Amino acid sequence: MAQELLSAEQVAEMLGLHVRTVRNYVREGKLNAVRIGKQYRIAYADVEAFTGHAAKLPSDHVRRRRHVEVSSIVEIDAVDPETASRLATALTGAAQGRQKGGVEEQLRVNAIHYPERARLKVIVTGGVTATSQLLGLVDLVLER
């Protein structure tokens, strides 16, 4: 992960101090910082070391990580209640506890059976890879 660099103003907001106080800490060597042009930049890790605990980032400094999610609707005709139940159970079970890169990936599955039409509607929402794998399971169950 790239090192988070904060301005003296951001650090002052985080710690509830005046910006001059933060600059004085830097000048006195109490708080590590790098001077870029006429401004100080302070590493997030240095703020944590200075305070002795994890510091909350200021409200205008948001860490973002790209998130991609897909929603799929699959309609299957000529499905009897037993097959619908078996497929819904298999999909719901397979959606539990998916892991991606050490982080649990949430995958949501809704299955609705319309017995009067013999139709099963499956709605899947989640990450691209996990959704794709789960939809592959539909083929496997229906081929039996």
VMD Tcl script that draws the C-alpha trace (Angstrom):
set ca {
  {0.00 0.00 0.00}
  {1.29 3.49 -0.85}
  {2.22 5.59 2.15}
  {-0.48 8.08 3.16}
  {0.88 11.64 3.30}
  {-1.13 14.25 5.13}
  {-0.80 18.03 5.30}
  {-0.19 19.81 8.59}
  {-3.77 21.10 8.36}
  {-5.15 17.56 8.06}
  {-3.07 16.35 11.01}
  {-4.24 19.33 13.08}
  {-7.85 18.43 12.31}
  {-7.24 14.77 13.17}
  {-5.68 15.62 16.53}
  {-7.87 18.58 17.41}
  {-4.89 20.95 17.47}
  {-4.08 24.28 15.88}
  {-2.03 23.98 12.71}
  {0.77 26.09 14.28}
  {1.06 23.54 17.09}
  {1.53 20.73 14.56}
  {4.18 22.75 12.69}
  {5.97 23.42 15.99}
  {6.00 19.68 16.78}
  {7.59 19.07 13.37}
  {10.22 21.81 13.86}
  {11.04 20.48 17.35}
  {11.48 16.94 15.96}
  {8.60 15.52 17.98}
  {6.65 14.63 14.82}
  {8.38 13.30 11.70}
  {7.56 15.09 8.46}
  {8.92 15.76 4.99}
  {9.11 19.26 3.58}
  {7.80 19.52 0.03}
  {8.22 23.06 -1.23}
  {6.92 25.29 1.54}
  {4.63 22.69 3.08}
  {5.09 19.78 5.45}
  {3.78 16.33 4.57}
  {3.35 13.90 7.41}
  {3.02 10.15 6.99}
  {-0.09 8.60 8.48}
  {2.13 6.03 10.22}
  {4.10 8.89 11.85}
  {0.87 10.40 13.21}
  {-0.01 7.01 14.69}
  {3.48 6.70 16.22}
  {3.22 10.23 17.62}
  {-0.17 9.63 19.26}
  {0.48 6.02 20.23}
  {-2.74 4.73 18.66}
  {-4.57 4.57 15.35}
  {-5.64 8.03 14.29}
  {-8.88 8.75 12.49}
  {-8.40 10.28 9.05}
  {-9.94 13.71 8.51}
  {-13.35 13.79 6.85}
  {-12.01 15.20 3.57}
  {-9.42 12.42 3.26}
  {-11.26 9.30 2.14}
  {-9.54 6.01 1.35}
  {-11.25 4.36 -1.57}
  {-10.82 0.97 -3.11}
  {-12.45 0.05 -6.36}
  {-15.46 -2.18 -5.94}
  {-17.15 -3.95 -8.83}
  {-20.48 -5.69 -8.36}
  {-22.75 -7.47 -10.80}
  {-26.45 -8.26 -10.63}
  {-27.83 -11.18 -12.64}
  {-31.34 -12.47 -13.16}
  {-31.72 -15.99 -14.51}
  {-35.11 -17.37 -15.47}
  {-35.44 -21.10 -15.91}
  {-38.56 -22.65 -17.47}
  {-40.00 -26.13 -16.92}
  {-38.80 -26.45 -13.32}
  {-40.69 -28.69 -10.94}
  {-40.84 -27.79 -7.20}
  {-38.28 -30.46 -6.22}
  {-35.68 -29.22 -8.73}
  {-36.39 -25.60 -7.73}
  {-35.82 -26.43 -4.09}
  {-32.62 -28.39 -4.84}
  {-31.22 -25.58 -6.99}
  {-32.12 -22.86 -4.48}
  {-30.47 -24.82 -1.66}
  {-27.32 -25.49 -3.71}
  {-26.97 -21.84 -4.75}
  {-27.61 -20.46 -1.29}
  {-25.10 -22.88 0.23}
  {-22.48 -22.11 -2.40}
  {-22.89 -18.37 -1.80}
  {-21.97 -18.71 1.89}
  {-18.43 -17.76 2.95}
  {-16.83 -16.85 -0.39}
  {-13.23 -15.68 0.00}
  {-11.36 -13.38 -2.39}
  {-7.87 -12.20 -1.50}
  {-8.36 -13.08 2.16}
  {-11.51 -10.95 2.38}
  {-14.96 -12.47 2.53}
  {-16.85 -11.54 -0.61}
  {-20.55 -11.05 -0.03}
  {-22.74 -12.87 -2.51}
  {-26.51 -12.61 -2.29}
  {-28.90 -15.13 -3.83}
  {-32.68 -15.02 -4.07}
  {-34.59 -17.84 -5.72}
  {-38.29 -17.54 -6.46}
  {-40.31 -20.46 -7.82}
  {-43.58 -19.85 -9.64}
  {-45.29 -23.28 -9.59}
  {-48.22 -22.15 -11.75}
  {-45.75 -21.31 -14.53}
  {-43.15 -23.96 -13.64}
  {-40.57 -21.15 -13.69}
  {-37.66 -20.44 -11.35}
  {-36.21 -16.95 -11.12}
  {-32.75 -16.65 -9.55}
  {-31.32 -13.24 -8.65}
  {-27.60 -13.11 -7.84}
  {-25.71 -10.01 -6.69}
  {-22.02 -9.90 -5.84}
  {-18.51 -9.79 -7.24}
  {-17.91 -10.63 -10.89}
  {-15.85 -13.80 -10.37}
  {-18.01 -15.25 -7.58}
  {-21.22 -14.55 -9.49}
  {-19.81 -16.17 -12.61}
  {-18.83 -19.29 -10.68}
  {-22.20 -19.46 -8.99}
  {-24.03 -19.21 -12.30}
  {-21.89 -22.08 -13.59}
  {-23.35 -24.14 -10.76}
  {-26.82 -23.60 -12.25}
  {-25.77 -25.55 -15.35}
  {-24.27 -28.33 -13.26}
  {-27.39 -28.82 -11.16}
  {-29.77 -28.65 -14.14}
  {-27.73 -31.16 -16.22}
  {-28.39 -33.94 -13.69}
}
mol new
graphics top color blue
foreach p $ca { graphics top sphere $p radius 0.5 }
foreach p [lrange $ca 0 end-1] q [lrange $ca 1 end] { graphics top cylinder $p $q radius 0.2 }
display resetview
